[in-house]
Amino acid sequence: MNPFLSLLRRNHNYRNTWIGQVVSEIGDHFNNVAVFGLVLAQTHNGMVVTGVMLARAIPAILAGPLAGVLLDRFDRKRMMIASDLVRAVVALGFILTVDRTATWLVYLLSGLLMLASPFFTSGRAAILPSIATREELHTANSLTQTTQWTTLSLGAFLGGAAVVQFGFRLAFVANSLSFLFSAFCISRLFLPGRGFRPPRASVTESEVVRPWHEYVEGLRYMRSRPLILGIGMIGVGWATGGGAAQILFSIFGEMVFHRGPAGIGTIWGCAGLGLIVGGAISYKIGPRLSFRNYKRAIVICYICHGSSYVIFSQMRNFAWALVFIAISRAAVGVSSVLNMTQLLRHVADGYRGRVFSTIESVQWSVMMVSMTLAGIASQYWDPRTIGAIAGALSSTTAIFWGWAHVTGRLPEPALEGVDPEEIEVHGEPAA
């Protein structure tokens, strides 16, 4: 039997997490295409896209440290459900933006949506080693990330088509319902014993009122493990150009290739297809790679990613542009799955929330700077020039990671991510 299907069949907890992921992430991309298409149609100004992205990035950055501390302190399952319910309400509010020419409400709702997101995304990463056995972990991680990219493709293609056919409101309603469905799926997760509470000593009064100390403790943990810190820095290197790319996808679809929301959806969709291919490749090669060859593979991935993005930005033919954006994202997909598998194996349970939320927050911080600069530059420079610079910046990741590898600064740490006592219940939850 296919290992992915076998995992879904026998592991109740992972199956419910996966089903909720599929539905909620397709809804997310309905929202993305609709929001970007709406603001560009209303303003014809690339800087507005930058404003929306910044409105999403800043709250995610601010919420990340708190989300990490709380996820390492309280029941992760309950926090994920609360995140979904809050986002369901906010997502429905986007309906109010359809007939408004002022964009402040889009910014506000985008910010609120992302304020709640780290509690779910970091929580899902933190519980993965608890709902998958040591033998299942690479397969579960590969399927989780490949699914994320598959839903990117489906959501982008379907979102673009749905907006053209049925209007913006349907996309926003679909996004809201998807969060409710995700909350239902997460509510069905079950583990015996302490469940989804991380192992830790009782919280003192000082820790309750000063969570920043716990967050700093998490930073010290990352710093003491060069591989974990190095993987975090990969996100920084990618984000120097990746932030600009988030804006350029919409600008290329609407203003360079003049294809409207459908063009935006097509570019995002092909990017997702590339990520799926990359995920499939990494699933196959991951178990066969030695630690040394894993580090070499990361260098190759980012050289390929950056150069392909530069070529994408210069293509005049829309079809060829789609091919190269898919190649670029395939390289990112290989790197992402390989790196995430390393994190899941080597990050101790008590620190997972803080490690994953820190990496996400730092990446968003750098993306915010990249998006801002790209948005400003779009007022003065040709988008193709900005795209070439973005691709070159992302490629610099290969230089720094390669240097750290060659100079011996990335030793393989001890396995901490999977505790033998974290026994899975693969059947249905107890009544």
Helices and strands as residue ranges (DSSP letters): H 3-10, H 12-43, H 46-71, H 76-93, G 94-97, H 104-131, H 137-166, H 168-187, H 205-209, H 211-223, H 226-251, I 252-256, H 260-285, G 286-288, H 291-314, H 318-346, G 349-351, H 352-377, H 383-406
